[in-house]
Amino acid sequence: AVLAQERQRFADVFSWIASHLESPGELTVPRLAKVAGLSPSRFQAAFKQETGLPPAEFALRARITEASRRLARPGADVTSVAFDLGFSSSQYFASAFRRYTNASPREALKKRPG
């Protein structure tokens, strides 16, 4: 029963992250810990054990994955995607994007089909 409860707890957290990609202020450890029903320190340890990543890193990767999806859409532009996903600057967005995808956001735009 404990294992099922843990699984549900993290399913709720992953769902929360997915539905708040445009609001990085909602993806803080205290907020995610509250969603999980754990103290922030217990949450951080449990999250890292579950995913292999700290919560902030996981959330950033999720935002970059969504950015990749959005950049693949016709008519997408880098600045809009960056600001829609709550990146404070296009420079920060570009460096984070490159770190996880090994390409710049502009290169991702050029690769899109069509």
MOMO-V124927 format. One record per backbone hydrogen bond with DSSP energy under -1.0 kcal/mol. NH is the residue of the N-H (numbers start at 1). CO is the residue of the C=O. If there is no record, write none. Layout:
nh->(NH & NH)
co->(CO & CO)
//
This chain:
nh->(5 & 6 & 7 & 8 & 9 & 10 & 11 & 12 & 13 & 14 & 15 & 16 & 17 & 18 & 19 & 20 & 23 & 26 & 27 & 32 & 33 & 34 & 35 & 36 & 37 & 38 & 43 & 44 & 45 & 46 & 47 & 48 & 49 & 50 & 51 & 52 & 58 & 59 & 60 & 61 & 62 & 63 & 64 & 65 & 66 & 67 & 68 & 69 & 70 & 71 & 72 & 73 & 76 & 81 & 82 & 83 & 84 & 85 & 86 & 87 & 93 & 94 & 95 & 96 & 97 & 98 & 99 & 100 & 101 & 102 & 108 & 109 & 110 & 111)
co->(1 & 2 & 3 & 4 & 5 & 6 & 7 & 8 & 9 & 10 & 11 & 12 & 13 & 14 & 15 & 17 & 20 & 23 & 24 & 28 & 29 & 30 & 31 & 32 & 33 & 33 & 39 & 40 & 41 & 42 & 43 & 44 & 45 & 46 & 47 & 48 & 54 & 55 & 56 & 57 & 58 & 59 & 60 & 61 & 62 & 63 & 64 & 65 & 66 & 67 & 68 & 70 & 73 & 77 & 78 & 79 & 80 & 81 & 83 & 82 & 89 & 90 & 91 & 92 & 93 & 94 & 95 & 96 & 97 & 98 & 104 & 105 & 106 & 107)
//
